[in-house]
């Protein structure tokens, strides 16, 4: 872990530093709002399974991934885990912090590693957002998008078949990485979608039959995104459109 280079103090230099980050949320901030955060930002690596926050534990840091994908999950009393939402370079891990909760009954961890991420102490983030209504507004707009995504996930789980749900989930992951290759096991996908592993395996074969993907052990490759969108139908796109409307373009096409 290393601190970012100190800011020389000019708006132009701040804008150049801001433009160098791959995190879309940070890039969407006004330069003067990014300047409030910059002295406290540090860069780190987020490996697979790294927890960004644990359930019922004070959240001391907020992460702004520059790649990878993080899952927000809930664990039931029987030890089953269900995904509530996910984010990558378009977002941050600190929704409970911004909402004044300080901790969460859920937990958040990396499902696909981020070679680089910026992070900031929660107190420093709150102090900066208290100084700037504009900064707080943009960060809360992301919290809103995350809530929309969670609602869309609940709707998909309630009203769509597994093929549509899996197609939607793969599209959401694909939006957040540069590659067409997603390193995901059948077991992990089953856990995130709250279904049996055998169901995911059969459904992946079905999607392969359409030419939309290729699935091998621990790897799903997107071959035809347009076909995958056809399969997902209206289950996909609501949160992505809302992010694009409020913050910055998101998604592939």
N, C-alpha and C positions, 0 to 999 in steps of 0.2 A: 504494500500500500504506500502511495506517495501523494504528497500534496500537489495540487495544481500550481504552476508557476505564479508568483505574485502578480497582481494586476498593477501595471504602471500607473493607471489612474485616468487615462483618457477614454472617452466614450468609444472612439474608433478601435482602440485596443481591446476594450471589453467586447465589442461586437465581433471582432476577429476571434477572440477566445470562445465566445458563445457559439459562433458558427462552426467551430471545430468539434463540438460535441455532436454525437449521433443521436442523442436523446431529443425527440421531437418536441416534447413538452418544454424543456429548457430553451430550445431554439425559438419557441413561440412567444417567449416572454419579451417584453420591452427591454431594451438594453439596460436601462436604469434599474429595472427589477432584477435582471440577471446579476447586475453589479452588487446588489444587496446580498446575494447568495454566494457569489464567487469566492470571497475570502475564506468561507467555511467549507467549501466543497473539496472533497478528496476523491481520488480515483482508486478503484480496487477491482479485483477479479471475482466473479461470482460463479463458482463451480456448480455442477448438477447437485441437487439436493441441499444446497446451501439455504438455510432459513433466513428470510428477511425479517420476519417476526414470528414469535411463538404465541400460542393462544394463552390468554390471561396473564400475559407478561408485559410489563411496561416497554413500549417501543422507543428505544433510545436513538435509533438512526432511521433515516428515510433514504431509500435508494432510488436512483434514476438510471435504470439500465440503459446501456448503449448497444445492446444486443441481447440475444437469448429470450427466454420466455419464463415468466414466473406465474405460478398457480396460487390462487387463494382457495383454501379448502376448509371444509368442516368435517370433524370426526364425530361419529355417533357413539353411543354407549357400547355398541358391539364391536367397535374398532374399525368400522367401515369408513372410508374416506370418499367424499364427493366434492367435486370442483364447483365452486361458486362463480369464479371468474378468472381471467388471466390478463396479463399485460406484458409488454416488452419495452422496446425503445420509445414507444409513444407515451409511457406513463411513469408512475412512481408507486412506491410501496406505502406511502404515508397517509392514506385516507383517514384512518382512525385518529391520527395525530391532528390533522387539520380540522376534524369535526369535534375536537376537544375531548375525545374519549380516552386517549392515552394508551389504551390497550384494546385487544379484540378477543372475542370468543373463538375466532378462526385463526388459522396460521397461513403463512405464505412462504413458499420455497421455490427454488429454480427447478424447472423441469427440463429446460435446455440451457446450457451454460451461457453466460455472458462473459466474453473475454475482457470486457471493460464495463465499468459502471461508476457513476459518480454517487457519492453519498454525503449526507450532511446530518449533524446532530439535530434531533427533533426540536430542542430548545432554540437552536439557531434558526431553523426554518420558521418556527412560530414568531420569533422576534422580527425576522425579515418581513413576514406576511402582515404583522401588525403595523409595520411602517408603510406598507403600500397596499391600498385597496386593489390596485391593478394586478399585483402579484397574487393576492389572495383569490381574486376573481378567476384567473386562469387556472390556478391549482384546483379550485372548487369545481370548475367546469369539467376537469378530468374526473373528479369524484362523482359528478353527475353521470358522466359517460359510463363509468364503472357500474353505477347503479342500473343504468339502462341495460348494460350487458348482462348483469345478473338476472334481471327480469326476463330478458330474451332467452337466457339459458333455461330458466324455469318454464317458460312457455314452450320451448323446443322439447324439453323433457316430458311435458304433459301432453302435447298434441302432435308430435311427429314421430315417425318410425325411426328405427335405429340407423338405417341407411342415410336418411336425411340428417339426423343428428350428428353422425360421424362425419359426413361430408361438411357440415357446418363447422364442426370443431377443427377439422383439418384446414379449412379455409382461414379460420381465425388464426391458427398457428402460422400458416403460410404467409399471412399478411405481415407478420412480425419478424421474419427472417429474410435474408438475402437469397439463400439457396432454395432450390426446389426439393431438397432432401431434408426430411424431418427424422431425427434420431429418437424414435419412440417405440417402446415395446408394446405388444398386444396387452400384456398385463396392466401396464400403466394406463393405456387408453381405456381399458375396461374400468379401472378404478376411477378415472376422471369422469366417465360417463355413467357410473353407477350401474353397470351391467355385468353379465358374466363374460369371462375371457373368451369362452367358446363363441359367444354371440358376436364379439368384435372380430374374431378370426373369420367367421362365416361372412360377415358384412364386408370385411376388407376384400375377400375373394369376389364378392358381388361387385364392389366398386372397381376392382381390377378388370372384371369382365366387361365393364363399360369403356375401358381404356382411359379412365380418369387418373388412375394411380398405378404404381407398382409397389408391392409390399414384400419385403424380405425380412429376415430376422433382425429386429431392432431398428428397422429403417422403412419409412414410407416416402416414396418419391412422387411428387405431383407431376403428372404427364400432361393432363388436359384440364386446366383450371376452369375453363368455360363449361366443360361438361360437369365438373364437380359442382359448380354454381347452379346448374340446371337441377341437379339431384337435390341440393340443399333447399332450393326454392326460397320461400319467404322466411324460412328459419334463420337465414343469414343476412346480415347487412345493416340492421337497425342501429346498433351501437357504433358501427364503423361510419355510417352516414352522419350520426350525431357528432362524432369526434371531428369529422371533416368540416362540418358546419361551424363548430365552435372554436376549434383549435388549429388544425392543420390537415392537409390531405393524408388519408390513411388507407392502405390497402393496395392491391395490385390490380389496377383496371377497374 
